């Protein structure tokens, strides 16, 4: 079979896997319109999903298409560009067994200060929330595992809220009524504000320029604090956690998504096992209550760890 023939077969298989989930189908077809060969990767990603995961995929695809709006094809092109950037980082990781940069100063100079790079990077990441098994599975875990723990609680904080999808899920699925987002960048907060407006949640969120390393105890502490794909970008994630401990309400929870063996253009902290991820949380002053590991393509965790393939660890913790 040629590459083209494999892609055609994979596209047909994908249609059968997703069935009548129309929003998911639209998102996949948008990506394949600019990158037909990606069907082979996507078939593997979606073949590993249970009906419940596929339903979550469809729900998130609807939200993401709303955020992309009339830029959906451009966003798909940026997703393809992002995957090429990641391939370069994976090659560097394979050769050197370390990430490219070791300090925020370096990533700020080479990544964050490049406005065009960051625009394409953020657009590409938007589609990854559905197309990458580990990202979608972590969203499914977040919405499913916290709902019972948070019954009767209503105040949520996310630090580094990005596309606003975690706050959207907290407000829509977890019954939270008041959301706050912190970020160092007013530009980033404006992106979150626009996203939440498109998702119909802007009136329930307060966005604040705030350095998490300068966090102070709150008059109204938070029932849930979310750090999703944030700690790996910091010079000192343990210090950040220790600072945030004081903003979590008594009986409240911390939710963290943090990757293992995941070379990206702006990742600093290399963790290799779930135990290393838990150690950071515990050093930061929290007790781990639950952890789930979401692997690339849904492959078995031991195989992912042996091959140093990217994994996202989702952690629910409480302050001690």
C-alpha positions in Angstrom: 0.0 0.0 0.0 1.3 3.5 -0.8 1.1 6.3 1.7 -1.9 7.7 -0.2 -3.7 4.4 -0.2 -3.1 4.0 3.6 -4.5 7.5 4.2 -7.6 6.7 2.2 -8.2 3.5 4.1 -7.5 5.2 7.4 -10.0 8.0 6.5 -12.7 5.4 5.8 -11.9 3.6 9.1 -12.2 7.0 11.0 -15.6 7.6 9.6 -16.7 4.2 10.9 -15.1 4.8 14.3 -16.7 8.2 15.0 -20.1 7.2 13.6 -22.8 10.0 13.8 -20.7 12.3 16.0 -21.0 15.2 13.5 -18.9 17.9 15.3 -16.0 15.4 15.7 -16.4 14.5 12.0 -16.2 18.2 11.0 -13.1 18.8 13.0 -11.3 15.7 11.6 -12.3 16.6 8.0 -11.0 20.1 8.5 -7.6 18.8 9.5 -7.5 16.2 6.7 -8.4 18.8 4.1 -4.9 20.3 4.7 -3.1 17.1 5.9 -4.6 14.0 4.3 -1.8 11.7 5.5 -2.6 12.5 9.1 -5.5 10.1 8.8 -3.2 7.2 9.7 -2.2 8.8 13.0 -5.8 9.9 13.8 -7.1 6.4 13.2 -4.9 5.0 15.9 -5.8 7.8 18.2 -9.5 7.4 17.9 -9.5 3.6 17.7 -8.4 3.5 21.3 -11.3 5.5 22.6 -14.3 4.1 24.4 -17.8 5.3 23.4 -17.7 7.6 26.4 -14.4 9.1 25.3 -15.7 9.5 21.8 -18.7 11.4 23.2 -16.4 13.7 25.1 -14.4 14.1 21.9 -17.5 15.2 20.1 -18.5 17.7 22.8 -15.0 19.2 22.9 -14.9 19.3 19.1 -18.1 21.4 19.1 -16.5 23.9 21.6 -13.2 24.0 19.7 -14.9 24.6 16.3 -16.8 27.5 17.9 -13.5 29.0 19.1 -11.8 28.5 15.7 -14.8 30.1 13.9 -14.1 31.1 10.3 -10.3 30.4 10.9 -10.8 26.6 11.2 -8.8 25.8 8.1 -6.0 28.2 9.2 -6.0 26.6 12.6 -5.7 23.2 11.0 -2.7 24.4 9.1 -1.2 25.7 12.3 -1.8 22.3 13.9 0.2 20.7 11.1 2.9 23.3 11.6 2.9 22.6 15.4 3.3 18.8 14.8 6.4 19.6 12.6 7.9 21.7 15.5 7.3 18.9 17.9 9.0 16.4 15.6 12.1 18.6 15.8 12.0 18.7 19.6 11.5 14.9 19.7 14.6 14.4 17.6 16.6 16.7 19.9 15.2 14.7 22.9 16.1 11.4 21.3 19.7 12.5 20.6 20.3 14.4 23.9 17.9 12.8 26.5 17.0 16.3 27.6 14.8 19.2 26.6 16.3 22.0 24.4 15.9 24.8 27.0 16.6 24.7 30.7 15.3 28.1 31.9 12.4 30.5 31.5 14.9 33.1 30.3 15.8 30.9 27.4 12.2 30.0 26.4 11.2 33.6 26.8 14.0 34.7 24.4 13.4 31.9 21.8 9.7 31.2 22.1 7.5 33.6 24.0 9.0 36.8 22.5 8.2 35.6 19.0 4.6 36.8 18.4 4.1 34.9 15.1 5.5 31.7 16.6 3.2 32.0 19.6 0.1 32.7 17.5 0.6 29.6 15.5 1.6 27.6 18.5 -1.6 28.4 20.4 -3.8 27.9 17.4 -2.2 24.5 16.8 -2.6 23.4 20.4 -6.3 24.2 20.2 -7.0 21.2 17.9 -4.7 18.9 20.0 -7.2 18.9 22.8 -9.4 16.6 20.7 -7.0 15.0 18.2 -4.4 13.8 20.7 -5.5 10.9 22.9 -3.7 12.0 26.0 -5.1 15.5 25.9 -8.7 14.4 25.3 -8.4 11.6 27.9 -7.2 14.1 30.5 -10.2 16.4 29.9 -12.5 13.4 30.2 -10.8 12.5 33.5 -11.1 16.1 34.8 -14.8 16.4 34.2 -15.6 12.9 35.3 -13.5 12.4 38.5 -14.0 15.8 40.1 -17.8 16.1 39.9 -18.5 14.1 43.0 -15.6 15.6 45.0 -16.8 19.2 44.3 -20.5 18.8 45.1 -21.6 21.9 46.9 -18.5 23.9 46.1 -18.5 26.7 43.6 -15.3 28.8 43.3 -12.6 27.8 40.8 -9.2 29.3 39.9 -7.1 28.5 36.9 -3.5 29.8 36.6 -2.5 30.1 32.9 -6.0 29.6 31.5 -5.0 29.6 27.8 -7.9 28.7 25.6 -10.3 28.7 28.6 -11.4 25.1 28.0 -10.7 23.9 31.6 -12.7 26.8 33.1 -15.4 26.1 30.5 -15.7 22.5 31.7 -15.5 23.6 35.4 -18.4 25.9 34.9 -20.5 23.7 32.6 -19.8 20.2 34.0 -18.6 20.6 37.6 -21.3 22.9 38.8 -18.9 25.8 39.6 -20.5 29.2 39.6 -17.6 31.6 40.0 -14.4 31.3 38.0 -11.2 33.3 38.2 -8.2 33.2 35.8 -4.7 34.4 36.6 -1.9 35.1 34.1 1.1 37.3 33.9 0.1 38.5 30.5 -2.8 40.8 29.8 -2.7 39.6 26.1 -3.1 36.0 27.3 -6.0 36.9 29.5 -7.7 38.7 26.6 -7.5 35.5 24.6 -9.1 33.6 27.5 -11.8 36.3 27.8 -12.6 36.1 24.0 -12.7 32.3 24.2 -15.1 32.2 27.2 -17.3 34.8 25.5 -17.6 32.5 22.5 -18.4 29.6 24.8 -21.1 31.6 26.6 -19.2 31.8 29.9 -17.7 35.3 30.0 -20.1 36.7 32.5 -19.1 34.0 35.0 -15.4 34.6 34.9 -13.0 37.2 36.4 -9.6 37.6 34.7 -6.7 39.0 36.8 -3.1 39.8 36.0 -1.4 37.9 38.8 2.1 36.3 39.3 1.4 32.9 40.9 4.8 33.2 42.7 3.4 36.2 44.5 0.1 34.6 45.5 -1.3 35.6 48.9 -4.0 33.9 51.0 -7.5 34.9 49.8 -10.4 36.3 51.7 -12.4 33.9 49.6 -10.2 30.9 48.9 -10.8 28.6 46.0 -12.6 25.2 46.1 -10.6 24.1 43.0 -7.3 25.3 41.7 -6.3 24.2 38.2 -2.8 24.0 36.8 -3.1 22.4 33.4 0.2 22.0 31.5 1.8 24.8 33.4 4.3 23.5 35.9 6.6 22.1 33.2 7.1 25.7 31.9 8.5 27.0 35.2 12.0 27.3 36.6 10.8 26.2 40.1 7.4 24.4 40.1 7.7 23.4 43.7 7.9 27.0 44.9 4.9 27.9 42.7 2.9 25.1 44.4 4.0 26.2 47.9 2.8 29.7 47.1 -0.5 28.5 45.8 -1.2 26.2 48.7 -2.6 29.2 50.7 -5.3 30.0 48.1 -6.9 26.6 48.3 -10.0 26.5 50.6 -10.2 24.0 53.5 -11.5 20.8 51.9 -10.6 22.1 48.4 -8.6 20.5 45.7 -5.7 21.0 43.3 -6.0 19.6 39.8 -2.8 19.3 37.8 -2.0 18.1 34.3 1.7 17.6 33.8 3.6 15.7 31.0 6.3 13.1 31.1 8.9 12.7 28.3 7.1 15.4 26.3 9.6 17.6 24.3 7.9 20.8 23.3 9.4 24.1 22.2 8.8 25.7 25.7 9.0 22.7 28.1 11.7 23.0 30.9 11.0 20.4 33.6 11.6 16.9 32.3 9.8 14.3 34.3 10.2 10.6 33.4 7.7 8.7 35.5 4.3 9.3 37.3 6.2 8.9 40.6 8.4 11.9 39.7 5.2 14.0 38.9 3.7 13.0 42.3 7.0 14.0 44.1 6.7 17.5 42.8 3.2 17.8 44.0 4.1 16.4 47.4 7.1 18.7 47.8 4.8 21.6 47.0 2.7 20.8 50.1 -0.1 18.7 48.7 -1.2 15.1 49.2 -2.0 13.2 46.0 -5.5 11.6 46.2 -5.7 10.2 42.6 -3.5 10.0 39.6 -4.2 8.9 36.0 -1.7 8.6 33.2 -2.9 9.3 29.6 -0.5 8.0 27.0 0.1 9.0 23.4 -2.2 7.0 21.1 -3.5 5.2 24.2 -0.6 2.8 24.3 0.1 0.8 27.5 1.8 3.0 30.1 4.8 0.6 30.6 5.5 0.7 26.9 5.2 4.5 26.8 7.7 4.8 29.7 10.2 2.4 28.1 10.1 4.2 24.8 10.1 7.6 26.4 6.8 8.5 24.6 4.8 11.4 25.8 2.4 10.9 28.7 0.1 13.4 30.5 -0.4 12.8 34.2 -3.6 14.1 35.7 -3.4 14.5 39.5 -6.1 15.4 42.1 -4.5 16.6 45.3 -5.3 18.3 48.6 -3.2 20.7 50.7 -1.6 19.2 53.8 
